Structures are given as structure tokens and as C-alpha cells.
Amino acid sequence: MLVIDDHYTTVEMFVEHLRSVGAIVIGVLSAKAALAYAMTAGFDAVLVDLRMPGEDGRWFLRELRGSRAPSAQAPVFAVSGRHDEPATAEGFAGSFLKPVDLDALVGTLAALRRAVN
């Protein structure tokens, strides 16, 4: 899984929690760096903050989908602190509102994994 957020503490929180339940997770602090990483590695899913300085979560999704990255079609979940951002209408697989309920996140990812297998 790839986690993208411009706040180090947020990335670390997601990475630590997801690793504690057995996930293999990479955390990245910008959408641009995450896209570069995604061009060389495959991910089962991506969790990206919608609002970041410079390139944001929407930019990341557009660039990923338009690329030949190994993860180009991986489900991408948006994270936002705002209730009024319709992420799923923009092509995201789903969205989570900050502060993210980590148990709900793990449940969603587990269901996704079961659906794929």
C-alpha cells in the first residue's frame, strides 16, 4: 500500500497502524514523489490526501491513471478534512474523512483484498 500526505505525523500514523495489522506500506510526503515511486513499484491500494501544497491528491490520481505505472489501475482512496469533497465522483475508489477511523480503513482494505482474491 502507498500512503501519501504532506504531514509527516499523518503518514507515520497510517504506516504504523497498517503495518501493525500486517500490511506492507510505503509512506510518501508529496504527490509528485509518490508518482515517481509508483512508476517503479506496484501497490494493491493507495491512500492519498486530497489537499496538499503543490500537486494534490486529484493531480496524483489523474497522473497515475494516465501512466503506465504498475499501479495505474490500483484503487485510490482519498483522505480529506472536509465533508463537502465528492471524491468518489472524481474516480477515487472511496474516501475517508479526517480524523480517519483506522478500524474502518483496515476493514475497507480487508474487504477490497477479499474481493480481489
Backbone hydrogen bonds, N-H to C=O, Kabsch-Sander energy under -0.5 kcal/mol:
donor,donor_aa,acceptor,acceptor_aa,energy
2,L,45,A,-2.0
3,V,26,I,-2.8
4,I,47,L,-3.0
5,D,28,V,-1.9
8,Y,6,D,-0.6
11,V,7,H,-2.2
12,E,8,Y,-2.7
13,M,9,T,-2.1
14,F,10,T,-2.3
15,V,11,V,-2.9
16,E,12,E,-2.9
17,H,13,M,-2.2
18,L,14,F,-2.8
19,R,15,V,-2.5
20,S,16,E,-1.8
21,V,17,H,-0.8
21,V,18,L,-0.7
22,G,19,R,-1.9
23,A,18,L,-2.4
25,V,23,A,-0.7
26,I,1,M,-2.4
28,V,3,V,-2.8
31,A,55,E,-0.7
34,A,30,S,-2.1
35,L,31,A,-2.4
36,A,32,K,-1.9
37,Y,33,A,-2.1
38,A,34,A,-2.8
39,M,35,L,-1.3
40,T,37,Y,-1.6
41,A,37,Y,-1.2
46,V,75,P,-2.2
47,L,2,L,-2.7
48,V,77,F,-2.9
49,D,4,I,-2.0
50,L,79,V,-2.8
52,M,50,L,-0.7
57,G,49,D,-0.5
57,G,50,L,-0.9
58,R,50,L,-0.6
60,F,56,D,-2.4
61,L,57,G,-2.3
62,R,58,R,-2.5
63,E,59,W,-2.7
64,L,60,F,-2.9
65,R,61,L,-2.7
66,G,62,R,-1.7
67,S,64,L,-1.5
71,S,38,A,-0.7
72,A,69,A,-2.0
74,A,71,S,-2.0
77,F,46,V,-3.4
77,F,75,P,-0.5
78,A,94,G,-2.5
79,V,48,V,-2.2
80,S,96,F,-2.3
85,E,82,R,-0.7
87,A,85,E,-2.1
89,A,86,P,-0.7
90,E,86,P,-0.5
90,E,87,A,-1.5
91,G,88,T,-1.3
92,F,87,A,-1.6
93,A,76,V,-2.7
94,G,76,V,-0.7
96,F,78,A,-2.4
98,K,80,S,-3.2
102,L,100,V,-1.0
105,L,101,D,-2.2
106,V,102,L,-2.5
107,G,103,D,-2.3
108,T,104,A,-2.4
109,L,105,L,-2.4
110,A,106,V,-2.5
111,A,107,G,-2.3
112,L,108,T,-2.2
113,R,109,L,-2.2
114,R,110,A,-2.3
115,A,111,A,-2.2
116,V,112,L,-1.6
117,N,113,R,-1.9
